[in-house]
Amino acid sequence: MKTLKIFIEPASLPLTQQLKNYVQSIDDENVFSVLILERLKLNNANQVNGRTVFAYKVNDHLSQKLDSVAKFIANKKDFKIEIHTNIIRETDILVPLLQRVLPKISLKQLQLHLYDDGTGTIIQRVMMGRFDGKLLSTMMRERSEVFQHLLMMNKPLGSWEWNIADNYIWHYFIDTKYYLLEPFYNKTIKNHFFDELLPFIIPLSYREGDISLLSNNGIWDRLLNIPEDLRIRLSAIAKHRDATLFLTTYCPDIQKRAAHHQAMLRKITELKSSGMLPIDTSIIYKGHPVNHELNHELCTALGDNITVLPDNIPLEYLHTQNLLPKNIAGCFGTSFFSMKDKNVKFVIMNGDEYCNENIMNIEIIQMHRCFDTDKIIYLEETS
């Protein structure tokens, strides 16, 4: 049976796992793929195989892109259909796509692959874990029956109030796998719902020397346009004991972005003068692509001994290739969860220690045990 794999991915964290899936079947003539990505620019399809369609900027004209994907799926009536996308965007990517293709195709043709892509879904699961697990399971089964009926009968969903638990509604009526960062929830608290969910979970974790990724170096380098001189340079720097991977993010609030940037510049100066980030440290820098125009100033502040990573190479892939230093520092994000075997030097959080978001972040940090909370410093220090 032929397979059509649809990857619709606006984030970075799931890309290594998704591209691993794509690469594993890249030479299978029975597998056709559509990759629609937001920021990651892959090599030209003709240089990979003749069974792949690439598109970019997921969020631009998303509705039209979903229309095109749905038409493509509708013409593959005898195919197995895999849909790969992230969990937190289900309401504006997965649900609208399924509305377009159901009931034109059979549920038996469908297989969903849904991914963590940030701290948002982790926080949601912490909130879900506070409910009685048996009541939650009963509610989800009932909601899944109603939701399946609405989808299959092509009923409008305007009256359906999406609950965060609905992100995990799919396995009740569609073949589904959830790729979740470990631990999936707080296992010290028994929860019936998460125990039921466990068979449908695939751990989303990345470890150095992952054989399944190392075995396809050539394909990955071609796909991601990794220059050989960059691979050699990163490999050499990664061996330095004091070399550090330094991550920065961006401020989602445009009105506060300039102030956030200035606070980051001041914080970098403080870190260097205090010795927490020694001047002669070899730094591998990864900035957020959205912050592209300001990243160069952050690099300048960090010093001359710096190597900037291209936007088109996922961090987690470089980690599995042993191309990143053992030390990691910088702005808080999911990289501190996905690459657990790193030495965390310090973690910068926006706001101060009393910020509600930071209080929740500390809760999930403690749950994941990825680093000690005494490594946290704040952009806004309290006296």
C-alpha positions as CSV (number, residue, x, y, z in Angstrom):
1,M,0.0,0.0,0.0
2,K,1.3,3.5,-0.9
3,T,1.7,6.1,1.8
4,L,1.3,9.9,1.7
5,K,3.1,11.7,4.5
6,I,2.0,15.3,5.2
7,F,4.3,17.4,7.5
8,I,2.8,20.7,8.5
9,E,5.2,22.2,11.0
10,P,5.4,25.9,12.2
11,A,7.9,25.1,15.0
12,S,11.5,23.9,15.4
13,L,11.5,21.4,18.2
14,P,9.6,18.5,16.3
15,L,11.6,18.9,13.1
16,T,14.4,16.5,13.9
17,Q,11.9,13.7,14.8
18,Q,9.8,14.5,11.7
19,L,12.7,14.7,9.3
20,K,14.0,11.4,10.8
21,N,10.7,9.9,9.7
22,Y,11.0,11.5,6.3
23,V,14.6,10.4,5.8
24,Q,13.9,6.8,6.8
25,S,11.5,6.4,3.8
26,I,13.2,8.8,1.4
27,D,14.2,6.0,-1.0
28,D,10.9,4.1,-0.7
29,E,9.1,4.4,-4.0
30,N,5.8,3.8,-2.3
31,V,6.0,6.8,-0.1
32,F,5.1,10.3,-1.2
33,S,5.7,13.4,1.0
34,V,4.5,16.9,1.4
35,L,6.5,19.2,3.8
36,I,5.1,22.6,4.7
37,L,7.4,24.3,7.1
38,E,7.6,27.8,8.6
39,R,11.2,28.8,8.9
40,L,13.4,25.8,8.0
41,K,14.6,25.9,4.4
42,L,15.4,22.5,3.0
43,N,17.2,21.5,-0.1
44,N,15.4,21.6,-3.4
45,A,13.0,18.6,-3.8
46,N,14.6,17.6,-7.1
47,Q,17.9,17.1,-5.3
48,V,16.2,14.7,-2.8
49,N,13.7,12.6,-4.8
50,G,10.8,13.1,-7.2
51,R,8.2,12.2,-4.7
52,T,8.5,15.2,-2.3
53,V,6.7,18.5,-2.4
54,F,8.2,21.3,-0.3
55,A,6.4,24.5,0.7
56,Y,7.2,27.2,3.3
57,K,5.8,29.9,5.5
58,V,3.0,27.8,7.0
59,N,1.3,30.8,8.6
60,D,1.1,32.8,5.4
61,H,-2.2,32.1,3.7
62,L,-2.7,29.0,5.9
63,S,-6.3,28.4,4.8
64,Q,-5.2,28.2,1.1
65,K,-2.4,25.8,1.9
66,L,-4.8,23.6,3.8
67,D,-7.2,23.7,0.8
68,S,-4.3,22.5,-1.4
69,V,-3.3,19.7,0.9
70,A,-6.9,18.5,1.3
71,K,-7.3,18.3,-2.5
72,F,-4.0,16.4,-2.7
73,I,-5.3,13.9,-0.1
74,A,-8.6,13.6,-1.8
75,N,-6.8,12.3,-4.9
76,K,-5.1,9.5,-2.9
77,K,-8.1,7.4,-2.0
78,D,-6.1,4.2,-2.0
79,F,-3.2,5.6,0.1
80,K,-2.5,5.4,3.8
81,I,-2.4,9.1,4.9
82,E,0.0,10.3,7.7
83,I,-0.5,13.8,9.1
84,H,2.4,15.2,11.2
85,T,1.9,18.4,13.0
86,N,2.2,19.9,16.5
87,I,-0.2,19.6,19.3
88,I,-0.7,23.2,20.4
89,R,-1.7,24.3,16.8
90,E,-4.4,21.5,16.4
91,T,-7.3,24.0,16.3
92,D,-6.0,26.0,13.4
93,I,-4.1,23.3,11.5
94,L,-5.2,19.7,12.2
95,V,-8.9,20.3,12.8
96,P,-9.5,22.5,9.7
97,L,-7.6,20.0,7.6
98,L,-9.7,17.1,8.8
99,Q,-12.8,19.1,8.2
100,R,-11.8,19.4,4.6
101,V,-10.9,15.7,4.1
102,L,-13.6,13.9,6.2
103,P,-15.8,12.1,5.3
104,K,-14.2,12.0,1.8
105,I,-11.7,9.4,3.0
106,S,-12.0,6.6,5.5
107,L,-10.8,7.0,9.1
108,K,-8.9,3.7,8.6
109,Q,-6.7,5.4,6.1
110,L,-5.6,8.1,8.6
111,Q,-2.7,8.1,11.0
112,L,-1.9,11.1,13.1
113,H,1.5,12.0,14.5
114,L,1.2,14.9,17.0
115,Y,4.2,16.6,18.6
116,D,5.2,18.8,21.6
117,D,6.7,22.0,20.2
118,G,7.3,24.1,23.3
119,T,6.6,24.6,27.0
120,G,2.9,25.4,26.3
121,T,1.8,21.8,26.0
122,I,3.9,20.7,29.0
123,I,2.2,23.4,31.1
124,Q,-1.2,22.2,29.8
125,R,-0.5,18.7,30.9
126,V,0.5,19.9,34.4
127,M,-2.9,21.5,34.6
128,M,-4.6,18.4,33.3
129,G,-2.8,16.3,35.9
130,R,-4.6,18.2,38.7
131,F,-7.9,16.7,37.6
132,D,-9.2,13.4,38.7
133,G,-7.9,11.0,36.1
134,K,-11.0,8.7,35.9
135,L,-13.4,11.6,35.5
136,L,-11.1,13.1,32.9
137,S,-11.0,9.8,30.9
138,T,-14.8,9.6,31.0
139,M,-15.2,13.2,29.9
140,M,-12.7,12.7,27.0
141,R,-14.4,9.5,25.7
142,E,-17.7,11.3,25.7
143,R,-16.3,14.4,24.0
144,S,-14.5,12.2,21.4
145,E,-17.8,10.6,20.4
146,V,-19.4,14.0,19.8
147,F,-16.4,15.5,18.1
148,Q,-16.0,12.5,15.8
149,H,-19.7,12.8,14.8
150,L,-19.3,16.5,14.0
151,L,-16.2,15.8,11.9
152,M,-17.7,12.8,10.0
153,M,-21.0,14.5,9.3
154,N,-19.3,17.7,8.2
155,K,-21.1,19.7,10.9
156,P,-20.0,23.2,11.8
157,L,-17.8,23.4,14.9
158,G,-18.6,27.0,15.8
159,S,-20.4,25.9,19.0
160,W,-17.6,23.5,20.1
161,E,-15.6,25.0,22.9
162,W,-12.1,23.5,22.7
163,N,-10.7,22.3,26.0
164,I,-7.0,21.8,26.5
165,A,-7.6,18.1,27.1
166,D,-9.1,17.9,23.6
167,N,-5.5,18.0,22.3
168,Y,-5.4,14.3,23.4
169,I,-8.9,13.3,22.0
170,W,-7.7,11.8,18.8
171,H,-6.6,8.3,19.8
172,Y,-10.2,7.4,20.7
173,F,-11.2,7.3,17.0
174,I,-8.1,7.7,14.8
175,D,-4.8,5.8,14.8
176,T,-2.7,8.3,16.7
177,K,0.8,8.7,18.2
178,Y,1.7,11.6,20.5
179,Y,5.4,12.6,20.6
180,L,5.9,14.1,24.1
181,L,8.9,15.4,25.9
182,E,9.8,13.3,28.9
183,P,8.5,13.0,31.5
184,F,5.0,13.1,30.0
185,Y,3.4,14.2,33.3
186,N,4.2,14.2,37.1
187,K,4.4,10.4,37.7
188,T,4.6,10.9,41.4
189,I,0.9,11.6,41.3
190,K,-1.2,8.7,40.0
191,N,-3.5,9.7,37.1
192,H,-5.8,7.3,35.3
193,F,-6.1,9.4,32.2
194,F,-2.3,9.5,31.6
195,D,-2.0,5.8,32.3
196,E,-4.5,5.2,29.6
197,L,-2.7,7.6,27.2
198,L,0.7,5.9,27.7
199,P,0.4,3.2,24.9
200,F,-0.1,6.1,22.4
201,I,3.0,8.1,23.5
202,I,6.4,8.1,21.9
203,P,9.1,9.8,24.0
204,L,10.4,12.9,22.3
205,S,14.0,13.0,23.4
206,Y,17.4,13.5,21.7
207,R,20.6,11.9,22.8
208,E,24.1,12.3,21.5
209,G,25.2,9.6,19.1
210,D,21.7,8.6,18.0
211,I,22.5,5.7,15.6
212,S,19.3,6.1,13.6
213,L,20.4,9.7,12.8
214,L,24.1,9.1,12.4
215,S,23.5,6.4,9.8
216,N,22.1,8.8,7.3
217,N,24.7,11.6,7.6
218,G,24.9,12.2,3.8
219,I,21.2,12.5,3.3
220,W,20.8,14.9,6.3
221,D,23.7,17.1,5.1
222,R,22.2,17.3,1.7
223,L,18.7,18.0,3.0
224,L,19.8,20.6,5.5
225,N,22.6,22.1,3.4
226,I,25.2,21.5,6.1
227,P,28.6,22.7,4.8
228,E,31.4,20.3,5.5
229,D,33.6,23.1,6.9
230,L,30.9,23.9,9.4
231,R,30.6,20.3,10.5
232,I,34.4,20.2,11.0
233,R,34.4,23.5,12.9
234,L,31.6,22.5,15.2
235,S,33.1,19.1,15.9
236,A,36.4,20.8,17.0
237,I,34.7,23.4,19.2
238,A,32.4,20.8,20.8
239,K,35.6,19.1,22.2
240,H,36.6,22.2,24.2
241,R,35.8,21.8,27.9
242,D,34.6,25.3,28.4
243,A,32.8,25.9,25.1
244,T,29.2,26.9,25.5
245,L,26.0,26.7,23.5
246,F,24.3,30.1,24.1
247,L,20.6,30.4,23.2
248,T,18.5,33.6,22.9
249,T,14.8,34.1,22.2
250,Y,12.6,37.0,21.3
251,C,9.8,39.0,23.0
252,P,6.4,38.1,21.4
253,D,5.0,41.5,22.4
254,I,6.3,43.9,19.7
255,Q,5.8,47.0,21.9
256,K,8.1,45.5,24.5
257,R,10.7,44.0,22.1
258,A,13.1,46.9,22.1
259,A,13.2,47.0,25.9
260,H,13.7,43.2,26.1
261,H,16.6,43.5,23.7
262,Q,18.3,46.2,25.7
263,A,17.8,44.1,28.9
264,M,19.5,41.2,27.2
265,L,22.4,43.3,26.2
266,R,22.8,44.5,29.7
267,K,22.5,41.0,31.1
268,I,25.2,39.7,28.7
269,T,27.5,42.5,29.9
270,E,26.9,41.5,33.5
271,L,27.5,37.9,32.8
272,K,30.8,38.6,31.2
273,S,32.0,41.0,33.9
274,S,31.0,38.6,36.7
275,G,32.9,35.7,35.1
276,M,29.8,33.6,34.6
277,L,30.5,33.9,30.9
278,P,34.3,34.3,30.6
279,I,35.5,36.6,27.8
280,D,37.7,33.8,26.2
281,T,34.8,31.3,26.1
282,S,34.2,29.7,22.7
283,I,30.5,30.3,22.1
284,I,28.2,28.5,19.7
285,Y,25.3,30.9,19.2
286,K,21.7,30.1,18.3
287,G,19.2,33.0,18.2
288,H,15.5,32.8,17.5
289,P,14.8,33.4,13.7
290,V,12.0,35.8,14.5
291,N,14.6,38.0,16.2
292,H,16.9,37.9,13.2
293,E,17.4,41.6,12.9
294,L,18.6,42.0,16.5
295,N,20.6,38.8,16.8
296,H,23.7,40.3,15.4
297,E,23.9,42.9,18.3
298,L,23.6,40.0,20.8
299,C,26.5,38.2,19.0
300,T,28.6,41.4,19.1
301,A,27.9,41.7,22.8
302,L,28.9,38.0,23.4
303,G,32.4,38.7,21.9
304,D,34.6,37.6,19.0
305,N,35.1,34.0,19.8
306,I,31.7,33.0,18.5
307,T,30.2,30.7,15.8
308,V,26.7,31.4,14.7
309,L,24.5,28.5,13.8
310,P,22.4,28.8,10.6
311,D,18.6,29.0,11.1
312,N,18.0,26.0,8.8
313,I,19.7,23.4,11.1
314,P,17.6,22.1,14.1
315,L,19.6,22.2,17.4
316,E,18.5,18.7,18.3
317,Y,19.9,17.2,15.2
318,L,23.3,18.8,15.8
319,H,23.1,17.5,19.4
320,T,22.6,13.9,18.2
321,Q,25.6,14.4,15.9
322,N,27.9,15.3,18.8
323,L,28.4,18.8,17.2
324,L,27.4,20.9,20.2
325,P,29.4,21.7,23.4
326,K,28.6,20.0,26.6
327,N,27.7,23.3,28.2
328,I,24.5,25.1,27.5
329,A,23.3,28.6,28.7
330,G,21.0,31.4,27.7
331,C,17.3,32.1,27.4
332,F,14.8,29.6,28.8
333,G,13.2,27.3,26.2
334,T,12.5,23.7,25.3
335,S,16.1,23.0,24.3
336,F,16.8,22.6,28.0
337,F,14.2,19.8,28.1
338,S,15.1,18.1,24.8
339,M,18.9,17.9,25.4
340,K,19.1,16.7,29.0
341,D,22.7,15.4,28.9
342,K,24.1,19.0,28.8
343,N,25.7,20.9,31.6
344,V,23.5,23.9,32.3
345,K,25.6,26.9,33.3
346,F,22.7,29.4,33.7
347,V,19.2,30.0,32.4
348,I,17.8,33.5,31.7
349,M,14.1,34.1,32.3
350,N,12.0,37.1,31.3
351,G,10.6,39.2,34.1
352,D,11.3,38.4,37.8
353,E,10.9,35.5,40.1
354,Y,7.3,36.5,41.0
355,C,6.1,36.5,37.5
356,N,3.2,33.9,37.1
357,E,4.7,32.5,33.9
358,N,8.1,31.9,35.7
359,I,6.4,30.3,38.7
360,M,4.8,27.8,36.2
361,N,8.0,27.3,34.4
362,I,9.8,26.4,37.6
363,E,7.2,23.8,38.3
364,I,7.8,22.1,35.0
365,I,11.6,22.4,35.4
366,Q,11.3,20.6,38.7
367,M,9.0,18.0,37.2
368,H,11.4,17.3,34.3
369,R,14.5,17.5,36.6
370,C,16.5,19.0,33.7
371,F,18.5,21.4,35.8
372,D,18.7,22.9,39.2
373,T,16.5,26.0,39.7
374,D,19.4,27.8,41.4
375,K,20.9,28.1,37.8
376,I,18.0,30.5,37.0
377,I,18.7,34.3,36.7
378,Y,16.1,36.9,35.8
379,L,16.2,39.8,33.3
380,E,14.4,41.9,36.0
381,E,16.2,41.2,39.3
382,T,14.3,42.0,42.5
383,S,16.1,43.7,45.3
